[in-house]
Amino acid sequence: TTTSTTTSTTSSPLIAGPHLFLGPGRGSSGQSEVLTLPGLTPATCSIPAHPKSGIKGYVATLSEEGPILCGGWHSSAYQRDCHLLTEDGRWIGTPPMQTIRHRASSVRIGGAWWVTGGHDERALLATTELYYNNTWHAHTNLPQPVQSHCMLQVNSSHILLTGGHTTNTRPSAA
């Protein structure tokens, strides 16, 4: 099951207070779930099914407008499309990534969203792209291709990239 977790303490008509957004994944029929924090109890809100009901392996972030989900795998095809869950509870299309990506990773840095690696139709990817000002921009390549990795902002100047699978399909060292 692919699950996207995004936390927020902002209020919106859709969800008030601190919450955890669990995005759609394999077998979810495109349904997402919202849990309240810190108790992890189901929130009293209704989220429509994602437009691509079988989407999995995508990246997600919480933007000022709401959660954005990009890329992944749907209907036996790799994806680059992006969808935003608006405050009024609708999924709308946003600019697609430049590159098709399944099992990529991402992190927020400054006012941008950095998406790295993943897999396209042909191979694992070392390419990265930044999303800012509602536009995708090519960014610095990773040292080697990787998918299913994890990224975490450690502080204002450092990002930790760990794990994942490299071209030899074995988990890479941290």
N, C-alpha and C positions, 0 to 999 in steps of 0.2 A: 504494500500500500504506500503510495506517495502522499506525504502529508506536508503541508506548508504551515509553519507556525509564525505568526506575526503578533507581537504584543503592542498594546497602545494604552495610554491613559487619557486620551482625548475623548471628548464627548461628541456625538453626532446623533442625528435623528434615528439612525440605524441601530446603534449600540451605544449605551451610556456607561461611563466608568471604565475601569481597567478590565481588559478582556484578552483572550487568546483566540485567534482566528485559525481554524484548521481547514485548510483548503481541500478541494476535491482530490480524489486519488482513485487508484484502481478499485473497481467494484463499488464506487460511491454513487454512480449514476450522475456525476457532476455536482453532487450536494456537498456543501461546506457546513461546518459547525462552528459555533461560537461558545466559548466557555468563559465564565466570570473568574476573575482572579481575586484573591489567591485560592479560593475553594475549588476551582475547576468544575463548577456546576454548570449545566446548560443554561445559556442566556435565553431570555424570552424575546427572541427576534426570529424573523423568517428571512432566510437568504435564498434567492432563486438559484436554480441549478446553473452551473457554468455553461456557456454556450457550446462548449465541446465536452459533452457529458462523460467521455471516457478518458479525459486528459490525465496524464501522469508524467513524472519526471521533469516538471517545470521548475522555474525559479520564481520567487515572489518577494515583494517588499511592501512596506506600508508607506505610501506617499501621502502628501497633504490632502489629496482627494479621496484616498481609500486604498485598499489592497490592490496591487497590480500583479498579475500572473503572466509569465511569458515563456514561450518555447514549450518543450516537452514532447510527448508522443501522443498521438490521437489518430484513430482510424487507420492503423498500420502505416503511419507516416510521421516523420520528424517535423517539428513545428518551429516557427519563429514569431507567430502571432502573439499579441499581448492584449489582455483584457483587464479593465479596471472595474472594481465593484464600487459604484458611486454611493454617496451618503443616502440617496433616496432608494437604494436597494436594486439598482439595475446594473447589469454587466454591459459595458460599452467597449468597443475596440479602441486601442491606442496605437501609436506608431509601432510597427513590428521591429524586432531586432534585425540587425544587418545580416546575421548569420543564423541558420537553423541550428538549434541547440537542444539536446536531450541530456538530462543528468548533468547539467552545468551547476555552478555554484555562484553565489552573489553576496555582496555586502554593500551597505551604505557607507559612503565616504564623503564628508562635507555635504554639499548639496546634490551629490551625484549618486547613481546606483551603478556599481561595477559588476558586470557579469563575466565569468571566466570559464574557459574550457567547455567540457561537454562532448557530445558526439553528434556528428551530422550523418548524412546517408553513407559516407565513405569511410570515415576514420575518426579517431579521437582528435580533439582540438586543443591547440595551445593559444588560440586567438582569444582576445578579450574585447569588450566594448563598454563604454560609459553611456549612461542615460542621464541627460540633464537638459534643461530648457525644452522639454518635450521632444528631444531628438536623440537618436543613437549616434555615437561617435566611436570609430575604431580606436583602440588603445594598445598599450604595450603588450606584446605576447608573453605568455608564461615561459619558463625555461624548458618545459617539455609538455606534451599533450597530457591531459588528465580529465577524468570524468568521475562523478560521484564523490567529489571531495567536499571539504567543509572550509568555510572562511569565516573569520571573526575579527572584528576591529578591536585591537588590543588597547590602543590609545590614539591620540590625534595623528600620529605619524607611522604607526605600524599595523599591518594586517597579518594575521596568522592564517596560512593555508596549510591544511593537514589532510592526510589520508587520501582516499580515492584510488582509482585504477589508472595505471599508465599503459603505454602501448603493449606491455607484456601481460596485461589483464590481471595482474596481481596487485593487491593493495600496496600503495607506496608508503614509504616511511614518512613520519612527521618531520 
